[in-house]
């Protein structure tokens, strides 16, 4: 199950799952620099749904129950 922010219609044909580590500088850079560009390009099309799965460290991602 996703546990962070999401955008775009849930029934969109394309799903993007973003794995976010709250302590990762690369994740922070993506969220502040690239995610706004993705939203601007795809959110209004109705073709993409994106959501986040948040973890406290990389090991959390192996336990993710994504649906």
N, C-alpha and C positions, 0 to 999 in steps of 0.2 A: 504494500500500500504506500502510495506517495504521502509524504508528510511535510511538504513545504509549499511554496507558491506554485500556482499554475495559471496558464493563460491559454486562450483559444478554446474553441468548442470541444467538449469531451468526446463527441462523436466524429471528430475530424479523422480523415483517413491516414494521416501521418502522425505518429506519436514520438515525442522526444522526451527521454528521461535524463535529467541532469543529476549526476551524483555530486553532492556538495559536502565537503569536509569543512567544518567551521574553523579549523585551524590552518587551512591550506591557503597560502598566498596566491597560488595559481587560480584557485576557485574564486577568491575575492576579485582578482583581476578580470576573470571571465564575467562575473556578475556585473561589475561596474563598467566594463569596456565593451564587451561583445553582446551580452544579452539584450541590451536596449536596441542594438542594430537588428538582431534576430526578431525581436518583437515588432519593430517598425516594418520589417520586410514581410513577415508572415502572419502576425496576429489577426489582421483584418481580412485575410483571405478566406478564412473558414476551413482551410485545408490542413492546418497544423494545430496540434494540442501539445503543449509542453508543460512538464511538471518536475518538481524537485524531490529527491530523496536525500534527506540530511542525515549525516553521521557526525560523530565527534572525532573519529579517526578512520583511517582507511580500512581497518578491520571490521568496522560496522557494515560496510558494503557487502561483505560476504554473508551477512545475516539478513539482508534486505528481503522482504516479501513483497515483491512488486507485482501489481495487477494492472 
